[in-house]
């Protein structure tokens, strides 16, 4: 189904790319550590590869399938790490006033 020449193929590729972007937000929400984003991204895509292999009863061999998934893996890892690093690098507020009245 994946291919550049047909509209359903292009639509499927766009769906994979949008999925990578939403999964990057999932990394921000669930992982929250920039160093672990690549690990979780590769793990998710590895399980997807296993699922496709089991479902189709053969190993994915088309070049477009591999290209789309490599691009999606890179996008998900890079955007997820960027978002997590923005959260990690926020300034810690230091107030001089006491929090309780003792």
N, C-alpha and C positions, 0 to 999 in steps of 0.2 A: 504494500500500500504506500510506503514511503517513496516519494520520488519528486523530482523538481518539475516534471513535465505535465503532471495532471493536477487539476484543482484539489481533488481529495488528498493527494499526496502533500501538496503545499499546506493544506489545512491541518493535516496530521502533524506536520513538522512545527507549525505554529502552536499547536496544542502542546507539543512536547516542550517548546521553549517557554510558553506561559506556565506550564507545570514546574519547570525549573525555577522560574521567578517566584512562584508561590511557595515552593519548597524552601527557597532561601529565606522567606519570611518565617517558615516553620522552624528553620535552624535558629533564627533569632529568638523565637518564642520558647522552644524546647531546650536547645543546647546552651545558648548564651555565652559560649566560649569560642573565641576566634581560632584558637589552635586546634579545636576538635572538629571544625566545620568540614575540612577536607576528609577526615576519617569517616564521618557520618555520611557524607555525600557519596564517597566511593562505596561504602557499605550498602547504601540504598540502591545504587545503580547495579551493584553486583547481584543483589537479590532480585532486581528486575530482570537482569540477564538470565538468572536461573529460572525465574518464572516463565520468561519467553521460551526458553529452551525446553522446559517441561511441557508447556502448553502446545507448542508447535511440533514437538517430538523431533526437533533437529536444532542444531546450533545455528544462530543467526549468521548468515554469510554475505549479506548484501552490503556493499560499501556505504550506501546512503544510511542504512540503519546504524552502522558504526559511527559515521560522521555526525549524525544527529545526536547520538548519545554522548559522544566525546564533547561536542559543543555544549550540550545541556549539563554535563558534569562540570565542565569548566565554569559555565555561568553560575550554576548553583553554588559551587564552592567559593568563587570570587565574590559574588554579591552577598552570600551569607556571611563570609568572613568580614567583609567591609561593614555590614550592618552590626555584627557582633562587636567589632573593634570600636565602632562609634559609641556603643553602650559602655564598653569597658573603659574607654578613655574619658568618660565624663568626669568633671571635677567633683571631688567630694566636698560637700558644703561643710565649712567649719564655722560654727557660730560661737561667739564668746559668751552668750547668755546661757545660764543653766537651764536644763530642761524641766526641772522640778523645783518647787518652792519648799525647801526643807527648813 
